[in-house]
């Protein structure tokens, strides 16, 4: 659920709160995404 908020196509209040108030959590999610899916995750 957290990933769907962070990497979903729309900007939401929840995404904004995560990015502003929990940058370490966002960095952790980015690390997990890059580890499992590579740096090309958002290219499609």
C-alpha positions in Angstrom: 0.0 0.0 0.0 2.8 2.4 0.8 4.4 1.8 -2.6 1.1 2.4 -4.4 0.9 5.8 -2.7 4.5 6.8 -3.4 4.7 5.5 -7.0 1.1 6.0 -8.1 0.5 8.3 -11.1 -1.3 11.0 -9.2 -0.1 13.5 -6.6 -2.0 13.1 -3.4 -2.0 14.6 0.1 -0.7 11.3 1.4 2.2 11.3 -1.0 3.1 14.9 -0.1 3.0 14.0 3.7 5.3 11.0 3.1 7.8 13.0 1.1 7.9 16.0 3.5 7.6 14.3 6.9 9.1 10.9 6.3 12.0 11.2 3.8 13.9 8.3 5.3 10.9 6.0 4.8 10.7 7.2 1.2 14.4 6.6 0.7 14.0 3.1 2.1 11.2 2.4 -0.3 13.3 3.7 -3.2 16.1 1.5 -2.2 13.9 -1.6 -2.1 12.4 -0.6 -5.5 15.8 -0.2 -7.0 17.1 -3.4 -5.5 14.3 -5.6 -6.8 13.2 -3.8 -10.0 16.3 -1.8 -11.0 16.7 1.8 -11.9 14.4 1.6 -14.9 11.3 1.0 -12.8 9.5 4.1 -13.9 10.4 3.8 -17.6 7.8 2.2 -19.6 
